Amino acid sequence: MQSSIPRTIRLLTTLVLATLAFMLAGHGGGPVVAGTATPNVSGTWEGTWRHRAAGSGQITLRLLQEGTTVTGSQSVAGVNALFGTQAGRSLTLGQDIREGHIDDSTLIFHVIAPDLPGRQVNFTLTVSGETMTGSVCGDQCGTVKLTKSRM
């Protein structure tokens, strides 16, 4: 009977080690971090945009999120062209959010801007709870600060 005890311990040890290896392989070998779920950005967000040369103004986002895909609309006021034949004139920006997606806490989308050479304005925003901050870039970049509306 004494010879069967070490064999049982070896089998149990092997079973425990195999179970641990399987569990680690299921998580890619990396640590699992609690609380890193993709935030839900659905709702109305209001705030301001600011550009060192073009000034500042109000912006509102109305967002819908399904998984990591984000759709919706935006309204921004007071954007003027800085260069070219449109310089000093108000820019036309599309309302529809295009190719919106959220990865971790970063929301990326663009809107059509037919008056700009690139024909779009790109938004890259970081979500932190009830706020979003980041950049809006057409020919040049400015900053955006938004707060989720409670309504």
Backbone as a chain_set.jsonl record, in Angstrom:
{"seq": "MQSSIPRTIRLLTTLVLATLAFMLAGHGGGPVVAGTATPNVSGTWEGTWRHRAAGSGQITLRLLQEGTTVTGSQSVAGVNALFGTQAGRSLTLGQDIREGHIDDSTLIFHVIAPDLPGRQVNFTLTVSGETMTGSVCGDQCGTVKLTKSRM", "coords": {"N": [[0.794, -1.187, 0.0], [2.028, 1.204, 0.581], [3.477, 1.895, -1.7], [1.505, 2.702, -3.494], [0.593, 5.185, -2.639], [2.524, 7.312, -3.243], [2.229, 7.16, -6.035], [-0.468, 7.947, -6.4], [-0.326, 10.574, -5.464], [1.404, 11.643, -7.37], [-0.235, 11.385, -9.67], [-2.415, 13.048, -8.972], [-1.072, 15.499, -8.729], [-0.176, 15.836, -11.367], [-2.659, 16.008, -12.642], [-3.681, 18.404, -11.492], [-1.74, 20.273, -12.397], [-2.083, 19.998, -15.184], [-4.718, 20.925, -15.432], [-4.394, 23.62, -14.615], [-2.662, 24.514, -16.669], [-4.367, 24.231, -18.877], [-6.371, 26.085, -18.206], [-4.906, 28.507, -18.268], [-4.119, 28.54, -20.958], [-6.588, 28.894, -22.176], [-7.06, 31.549, -21.693], [-5.261, 32.889, -23.196], [-2.834, 33.034, -21.97], [-2.318, 35.443, -20.787], [-2.978, 38.003, -18.305], [-6.225, 38.283, -16.841], [-8.27, 41.022, -16.787], [-10.421, 42.668, -14.712], [-13.319, 44.677, -15.345], [-12.796, 45.832, -17.855], [-14.577, 46.019, -19.904], [-16.116, 46.909, -23.034], [-17.241, 50.203, -23.223], [-20.645, 51.43, -23.18], [-21.828, 53.606, -25.476], [-24.213, 54.569, -26.339], [-26.725, 57.026, -26.703], [-27.228, 60.564, -25.997], [-24.741, 62.967, -26.411], [-23.201, 65.917, -25.38], [-21.298, 68.883, -25.979], [-18.257, 70.712, -26.549], [-16.206, 71.86, -29.299], [-12.877, 72.754, -30.159], [-10.489, 74.762, -31.8], [-7.304, 75.989, -32.516], [-6.961, 77.97, -34.524], [-9.4, 78.16, -35.89], [-11.335, 78.686, -34.03], [-14.078, 78.008, -31.814], [-16.922, 75.953, -30.846], [-20.25, 74.548, -30.466], [-21.155, 71.064, -30.088], [-23.07, 68.172, -30.74], [-23.655, 64.759, -30.243], [-25.566, 62.015, -31.262], [-25.892, 58.85, -30.48], [-25.969, 55.359, -31.342], [-25.343, 52.107, -30.308], [-24.308, 48.89, -31.206], [-22.962, 46.098, -30.181], [-19.672, 46.45, -31.106], [-20.086, 48.282, -33.055], [-20.916, 51.551, -34.015], [-23.41, 53.874, -34.693], [-25.257, 56.773, -35.841], [-25.845, 60.3, -35.418], [-24.509, 63.618, -35.869], [-24.243, 67.009, -34.806], [-22.776, 69.975, -35.459], [-21.712, 73.256, -34.837], [-20.674, 76.331, -36.362], [-18.229, 75.94, -37.856], [-15.554, 76.98, -39.772], [-13.866, 77.169, -42.903], [-10.313, 77.063, -43.294], [-8.419, 77.234, -45.309], [-7.684, 77.5, -48.866], [-10.129, 77.918, -51.551], [-12.413, 78.056, -50.082], [-11.823, 79.38, -47.75], [-12.547, 81.02, -44.748], [-15.262, 80.748, -45.073], [-18.296, 79.143, -44.042], [-18.236, 75.696, -43.331], [-19.695, 72.792, -44.833], [-20.914, 70.063, -43.159], [-21.583, 66.608, -43.017], [-24.353, 64.976, -41.412], [-24.622, 62.284, -40.695], [-23.044, 59.689, -38.939], [-20.277, 57.84, -39.907], [-18.833, 54.635, -40.526], [-18.448, 54.018, -37.808], [-16.929, 52.803, -34.879], [-16.115, 51.175, -31.79], [-13.335, 50.498, -29.857], [-12.078, 48.951, -27.177], [-11.836, 51.601, -25.148], [-11.931, 53.546, -27.058], [-13.482, 55.525, -29.384], [-14.102, 55.734, -32.784], [-14.897, 57.488, -35.725], [-16.194, 58.971, -38.769], [-17.382, 61.906, -40.526], [-18.978, 63.159, -43.453], [-17.449, 65.739, -45.346], [-17.806, 67.704, -47.728], [-16.557, 70.056, -48.623], [-13.901, 69.957, -47.972], [-10.544, 68.946, -48.873], [-9.982, 66.186, -48.291], [-12.506, 65.239, -48.067], [-13.791, 64.421, -45.728], [-14.266, 64.496, -42.133], [-12.519, 63.411, -39.374], [-13.085, 61.729, -36.329], [-11.667, 60.922, -33.209], [-12.151, 59.636, -30.216], [-11.851, 59.308, -26.687], [-13.449, 57.379, -24.319], [-14.522, 57.86, -21.055], [-16.215, 56.903, -18.539], [-18.82, 59.067, -18.059], [-17.902, 60.94, -19.828], [-16.325, 62.11, -22.869], [-13.379, 62.665, -24.625], [-11.148, 64.035, -27.057], [-9.898, 64.1, -30.437], [-10.689, 65.975, -33.411], [-10.317, 65.88, -36.787], [-9.742, 67.483, -39.814], [-8.525, 69.217, -42.361], [-6.768, 70.201, -40.522], [-6.244, 69.559, -37.0], [-8.404, 69.648, -34.136], [-9.747, 69.886, -30.785], [-12.104, 67.957, -28.86], [-14.614, 67.928, -26.382], [-16.938, 66.166, -24.548], [-19.977, 65.475, -22.762], [-22.105, 63.011, -21.402], [-25.553, 63.251, -21.903], [-28.145, 63.543, -19.504], [-30.768, 63.176, -20.103]], "CA": [[0.0, 0.0, 0.0], [2.881, 2.391, 0.598], [3.899, 2.236, -3.056], [0.406, 3.329, -4.226], [0.405, 6.574, -2.191], [3.268, 8.243, -4.097], [1.65, 7.145, -7.383], [-1.684, 8.754, -6.319], [0.098, 11.98, -5.346], [1.916, 12.038, -8.69], [-1.384, 11.529, -10.571], [-3.152, 14.258, -8.585], [-0.235, 16.648, -9.072], [-0.242, 15.951, -12.817], [-4.004, 16.479, -12.973], [-3.768, 19.816, -11.105], [-0.906, 21.048, -13.317], [-2.725, 19.994, -16.498], [-5.878, 21.81, -15.329], [-3.881, 24.999, -14.611], [-2.168, 24.82, -18.014], [-5.545, 24.38, -19.737], [-7.025, 27.355, -17.864], [-4.08, 29.606, -18.773], [-4.19, 28.529, -22.423], [-7.901, 29.431, -22.54], [-7.038, 33.01, -21.558], [-4.154, 33.424, -23.978], [-1.637, 33.13, -21.156], [-2.202, 36.769, -20.208], [-3.854, 38.235, -17.16], [-7.597, 38.701, -17.075], [-8.464, 42.26, -16.047], [-11.834, 42.966, -14.483], [-13.747, 46.057, -15.591], [-12.324, 46.392, -19.115], [-15.605, 45.836, -20.926], [-16.331, 48.038, -23.926], [-18.307, 51.058, -22.707], [-21.822, 51.665, -24.015], [-21.882, 55.039, -25.777], [-25.546, 54.934, -26.824], [-27.331, 58.17, -26.025], [-26.898, 61.903, -26.479], [-23.526, 63.542, -25.827], [-23.124, 67.337, -25.728], [-20.064, 69.515, -25.547], [-17.635, 71.757, -27.364], [-15.001, 71.615, -30.07], [-11.985, 73.92, -30.112], [-9.361, 74.737, -32.726], [-6.513, 77.197, -32.228], [-7.134, 78.994, -35.554], [-10.783, 78.261, -36.365], [-12.232, 79.065, -32.943], [-14.729, 76.941, -31.042], [-18.358, 75.886, -31.035], [-21.006, 73.475, -29.818], [-21.309, 69.823, -30.819], [-23.944, 67.162, -30.136], [-23.65, 63.438, -30.869], [-26.66, 61.1, -30.913], [-25.251, 57.597, -30.831], [-26.555, 54.04, -31.121], [-24.27, 51.124, -30.318], [-24.641, 47.474, -31.263], [-21.65, 45.468, -30.088], [-18.634, 47.478, -31.249], [-20.48, 49.172, -34.147], [-21.586, 52.758, -33.542], [-24.063, 54.677, -35.724], [-25.942, 57.917, -35.268], [-25.719, 61.577, -36.104], [-23.817, 64.693, -35.154], [-24.508, 68.375, -35.24], [-21.711, 70.869, -35.011], [-22.004, 74.62, -35.292], [-19.633, 77.353, -36.414], [-16.951, 75.524, -38.421], [-15.172, 77.732, -40.959], [-12.686, 76.694, -43.621], [-9.119, 77.867, -43.043], [-7.557, 77.32, -46.484], [-8.251, 77.293, -50.194], [-11.168, 78.809, -52.052], [-13.474, 78.121, -49.083], [-11.295, 80.025, -46.545], [-13.412, 81.979, -44.091], [-16.672, 80.404, -45.275], [-18.805, 78.057, -43.233], [-18.119, 74.383, -43.958], [-20.819, 71.871, -44.781], [-20.562, 68.759, -42.6], [-22.678, 65.659, -42.994], [-24.848, 64.638, -40.077], [-24.516, 60.852, -40.421], [-21.78, 59.116, -38.485], [-19.907, 56.765, -40.827], [-17.789, 53.691, -40.131], [-18.208, 54.165, -36.376], [-16.661, 51.611, -34.076], [-15.456, 51.408, -30.519], [-12.354, 49.477, -29.524], [-11.793, 49.237, -25.772], [-12.511, 52.85, -24.784], [-11.695, 54.513, -28.12], [-14.53, 55.637, -30.386], [-13.589, 56.315, -34.029], [-15.871, 57.614, -36.807], [-16.023, 60.176, -39.579], [-18.551, 62.49, -41.184], [-18.662, 63.717, -44.768], [-17.164, 67.178, -45.415], [-17.542, 67.863, -49.163], [-15.762, 71.249, -48.914], [-12.5, 69.709, -47.634], [-9.851, 68.086, -49.849], [-10.137, 64.779, -47.936], [-13.948, 64.975, -48.12], [-14.338, 63.931, -44.469], [-13.689, 64.924, -40.865], [-12.327, 62.207, -38.57], [-13.173, 61.863, -34.88], [-11.065, 59.886, -32.367], [-12.551, 60.05, -28.871], [-11.648, 58.359, -25.597], [-14.588, 57.354, -23.404], [-14.19, 57.639, -19.647], [-17.454, 57.093, -17.789], [-19.823, 59.934, -18.676], [-17.237, 61.958, -20.642], [-15.514, 61.731, -24.025], [-12.463, 63.714, -25.069], [-10.291, 63.571, -28.134], [-9.579, 64.997, -31.544], [-11.458, 66.022, -34.647], [-9.322, 66.29, -37.779], [-10.054, 67.671, -41.228], [-7.194, 69.63, -42.834], [-6.014, 70.33, -39.283], [-6.941, 68.934, -35.873], [-8.852, 70.392, -32.979], [-10.115, 69.022, -29.67], [-13.533, 67.797, -28.56], [-14.955, 67.494, -25.021], [-18.369, 65.875, -24.492], [-20.557, 64.858, -21.568], [-23.335, 62.292, -21.723], [-26.75, 63.939, -21.44], [-28.927, 62.766, -18.537], [-32.149, 63.08, -20.561]], "C": [[0.849, 1.27, 0.0], [3.297, 2.819, -0.802], [2.785, 2.914, -3.853], [0.173, 4.784, -3.809], [1.231, 7.537, -3.044], [2.708, 8.293, -5.52], [0.387, 8.005, -7.409], [-1.335, 10.237, -6.238], [0.62, 12.479, -6.684], [0.769, 12.264, -9.668], [-2.183, 12.788, -10.257], [-2.376, 15.515, -8.95], [-0.277, 16.895, -10.581], [-1.594, 16.497, -13.254], [-4.166, 17.967, -12.659], [-2.961, 20.68, -12.072], [-1.519, 21.116, -14.722], [-3.934, 20.924, -16.514], [-5.445, 23.276, -15.361], [-3.382, 25.404, -15.998], [-3.324, 25.037, -18.98], [-6.233, 25.717, -19.482], [-6.23, 28.538, -18.395], [-4.122, 29.677, -20.289], [-5.513, 29.099, -22.906], [-7.965, 30.937, -22.459], [-5.853, 33.621, -22.282], [-2.89, 33.594, -23.169], [-1.484, 34.474, -20.478], [-3.164, 36.945, -19.055], [-5.247, 38.648, -17.604], [-7.839, 39.916, -16.19], [-9.949, 42.54, -15.939], [-12.124, 44.413, -14.844], [-13.255, 46.65, -16.894], [-13.319, 46.172, -20.248], [-15.733, 47.102, -21.773], [-17.469, 48.895, -23.379], [-19.458, 51.185, -23.694], [-21.947, 53.166, -24.229], [-23.24, 55.48, -26.31], [-26.106, 56.086, -26.005], [-26.9, 59.473, -26.663], [-25.71, 62.444, -25.69], [-23.438, 64.99, -26.3], [-21.822, 67.93, -25.218], [-19.578, 70.558, -26.518], [-16.49, 71.188, -28.189], [-14.181, 72.892, -30.024], [-10.821, 73.695, -31.073], [-8.616, 76.048, -32.567], [-6.71, 78.302, -33.262], [-8.594, 79.213, -35.939], [-11.77, 78.64, -35.272], [-12.809, 77.877, -32.213], [-16.228, 76.981, -31.309], [-18.962, 74.705, -30.306], [-21.063, 72.244, -30.717], [-22.214, 68.884, -30.028], [-23.823, 65.881, -30.938], [-24.855, 62.669, -30.363], [-26.243, 59.74, -31.413], [-26.098, 56.376, -30.508], [-25.418, 53.038, -31.245], [-24.84, 49.717, -30.319], [-23.324, 46.722, -31.302], [-20.584, 46.542, -30.129], [-18.937, 48.449, -32.385], [-21.285, 50.347, -33.593], [-22.131, 53.516, -34.751], [-24.696, 55.885, -35.042], [-25.736, 59.16, -36.099], [-24.969, 62.565, -35.228], [-24.337, 66.019, -35.653], [-23.435, 69.25, -34.619], [-21.997, 72.243, -35.609], [-20.729, 75.453, -35.361], [-18.304, 76.943, -36.973], [-16.696, 76.299, -39.705], [-13.927, 77.132, -41.582], [-11.514, 77.639, -43.364], [-8.304, 78.129, -44.305], [-8.359, 77.237, -47.77], [-9.343, 78.274, -50.548], [-12.303, 78.966, -51.055], [-13.06, 78.903, -47.834], [-12.243, 81.101, -46.022], [-14.894, 81.688, -44.226], [-17.047, 79.222, -44.39], [-18.725, 76.736, -44.002], [-19.421, 73.595, -43.821], [-20.312, 70.544, -44.243], [-21.787, 67.866, -42.624], [-23.111, 65.359, -41.572], [-24.613, 63.179, -39.713], [-23.11, 60.447, -40.01], [-21.496, 57.902, -39.361], [-18.761, 55.938, -40.256], [-17.427, 53.823, -38.652], [-17.955, 52.828, -35.706], [-15.934, 52.005, -32.796], [-14.562, 50.213, -30.219], [-11.819, 49.825, -28.146], [-12.541, 50.516, -25.405], [-12.311, 53.932, -25.842], [-12.795, 54.419, -29.172], [-13.948, 56.357, -31.602], [-14.721, 56.341, -35.057], [-15.518, 58.812, -37.657], [-17.373, 60.648, -40.102], [-18.074, 63.1, -42.494], [-18.462, 65.228, -44.644], [-16.798, 67.5, -46.865], [-16.672, 69.066, -49.515], [-14.272, 71.056, -48.628], [-11.853, 68.797, -48.669], [-10.02, 66.585, -49.546], [-11.584, 64.312, -47.9], [-14.534, 64.362, -46.838], [-13.611, 64.555, -43.29], [-13.678, 63.685, -39.973], [-12.343, 62.522, -37.078], [-12.489, 60.67, -34.219], [-11.268, 60.336, -30.929], [-12.3, 58.936, -27.868], [-12.794, 58.5, -24.611], [-14.087, 57.044, -22.012], [-15.438, 57.946, -18.829], [-18.454, 57.904, -18.583], [-19.203, 61.046, -19.514], [-16.5, 61.318, -21.813], [-14.649, 62.928, -24.374], [-11.617, 63.154, -26.203], [-10.108, 64.604, -29.212], [-10.585, 64.875, -32.671], [-10.499, 66.61, -35.684], [-9.924, 66.346, -39.175], [-8.72, 67.966, -41.891], [-6.242, 69.762, -41.657], [-6.856, 69.745, -38.157], [-7.309, 69.939, -34.785], [-9.226, 69.392, -31.883], [-11.627, 69.023, -29.471], [-13.653, 67.335, -27.119], [-16.468, 67.348, -24.942], [-18.739, 65.25, -23.159], [-21.858, 64.186, -21.956], [-24.52, 63.014, -21.087], [-27.547, 63.007, -20.525], [-30.371, 62.576, -18.989], [-32.404, 61.82, -21.303]], "O": [[0.426, 2.298, -0.528], [3.452, 4.014, -1.053], [3.079, 3.638, -4.804], [-0.405, 5.545, -4.584], [0.672, 8.517, -3.537], [2.711, 9.353, -6.146], [0.188, 8.74, -8.376], [-1.984, 11.063, -6.88], [0.32, 13.6, -7.093], [0.791, 13.236, -10.422], [-2.585, 13.514, -11.166], [-2.957, 16.489, -9.428], [-0.401, 18.039, -11.019], [-1.666, 17.352, -14.137], [-4.724, 18.712, -13.465], [-3.449, 21.717, -12.521], [-1.479, 22.162, -15.37], [-4.156, 21.635, -17.495], [-6.057, 24.087, -16.056], [-3.651, 26.516, -16.452], [-3.266, 25.938, -19.817], [-6.632, 26.405, -20.422], [-6.817, 29.484, -18.922], [-4.157, 30.772, -20.851], [-5.552, 29.734, -23.96], [-8.827, 31.554, -23.084], [-5.48, 34.761, -22.005], [-1.951, 34.24, -23.634], [-0.585, 34.633, -19.653], [-4.062, 36.127, -18.853], [-5.41, 39.294, -18.64], [-7.637, 39.852, -14.977], [-10.65, 42.637, -16.946], [-11.269, 45.282, -14.669], [-13.286, 47.871, -17.046], [-12.938, 46.144, -21.419], [-15.494, 48.212, -21.299], [-18.55, 48.376, -23.099], [-19.264, 51.062, -24.904], [-22.15, 53.916, -23.274], [-23.407, 56.638, -26.693], [-25.981, 56.119, -24.781], [-26.287, 59.488, -27.73], [-25.683, 62.384, -24.461], [-23.586, 65.261, -27.492], [-21.309, 67.537, -24.17], [-20.36, 71.203, -27.215], [-15.887, 70.176, -27.833], [-14.727, 73.984, -29.867], [-10.251, 72.607, -31.152], [-9.236, 77.109, -32.49], [-6.632, 79.478, -32.907], [-8.985, 80.33, -36.277], [-12.939, 78.891, -35.565], [-12.136, 76.866, -32.012], [-16.738, 77.921, -31.918], [-18.268, 73.958, -29.616], [-21.025, 72.354, -31.942], [-22.133, 68.812, -28.802], [-23.88, 65.904, -32.167], [-25.137, 62.671, -29.165], [-26.235, 59.487, -32.618], [-26.845, 56.36, -29.529], [-24.62, 53.11, -32.18], [-25.736, 49.391, -29.54], [-22.644, 46.704, -32.327], [-20.577, 47.447, -29.295], [-18.138, 49.345, -32.659], [-22.213, 50.164, -32.805], [-21.406, 53.768, -35.714], [-24.673, 56.002, -33.817], [-25.488, 59.1, -37.304], [-24.816, 62.374, -34.021], [-24.812, 66.135, -36.783], [-23.229, 69.251, -33.405], [-22.462, 72.361, -36.743], [-19.827, 75.307, -34.536], [-17.296, 77.546, -36.605], [-17.518, 76.282, -40.621], [-13.04, 76.646, -40.88], [-11.692, 78.85, -43.234], [-7.58, 79.122, -44.38], [-9.555, 76.943, -47.76], [-9.472, 79.33, -49.929], [-13.085, 79.911, -51.161], [-13.881, 79.075, -46.933], [-12.68, 81.977, -46.767], [-15.707, 82.323, -43.555], [-16.198, 78.403, -44.039], [-19.099, 76.665, -45.172], [-20.143, 73.717, -42.831], [-19.385, 69.959, -44.803], [-22.892, 68.299, -42.295], [-22.319, 65.478, -40.637], [-24.423, 62.864, -38.538], [-22.124, 60.813, -40.649], [-22.357, 57.04, -39.539], [-17.855, 56.454, -39.602], [-16.255, 53.751, -38.282], [-18.67, 51.852, -35.935], [-15.241, 53.02, -32.733], [-14.988, 49.062, -30.319], [-11.185, 50.863, -27.961], [-13.771, 50.509, -25.357], [-12.5, 55.114, -25.556], [-13.008, 53.366, -29.772], [-13.378, 57.441, -31.481], [-15.42, 55.345, -35.243], [-14.632, 59.589, -37.3], [-18.357, 59.908, -40.12], [-16.918, 63.503, -42.625], [-19.202, 65.908, -43.933], [-15.616, 67.565, -47.203], [-16.098, 69.1, -50.603], [-13.461, 71.903, -49.003], [-12.531, 67.968, -49.276], [-10.186, 65.794, -50.474], [-11.854, 63.124, -47.722], [-15.649, 63.842, -46.858], [-12.5, 65.069, -43.42], [-14.69, 62.998, -39.831], [-11.696, 63.466, -36.624], [-12.707, 59.529, -34.626], [-10.641, 61.293, -30.473], [-12.512, 57.761, -28.166], [-13.079, 59.594, -24.126], [-13.329, 56.097, -21.803], [-15.691, 59.096, -18.471], [-18.889, 57.487, -19.656], [-19.893, 61.998, -19.877], [-16.106, 60.153, -21.762], [-15.124, 64.063, -24.413], [-11.401, 61.946, -26.294], [-10.15, 65.81, -28.965], [-11.232, 63.845, -32.863], [-9.942, 67.69, -35.49], [-10.532, 65.387, -39.65], [-7.867, 67.083, -41.983], [-5.052, 69.47, -41.776], [-8.041, 69.468, -38.339], [-6.617, 70.931, -34.559], [-9.037, 68.186, -32.048], [-12.327, 69.959, -29.859], [-12.903, 66.466, -26.672], [-17.201, 68.292, -25.235], [-17.926, 64.588, -22.515], [-22.629, 64.726, -22.749], [-24.503, 63.345, -19.901], [-27.605, 61.802, -20.768], [-31.131, 61.878, -18.317], [-33.524, 61.586, -21.757]]}, "num_chains": 1, "name": "protein.A"}
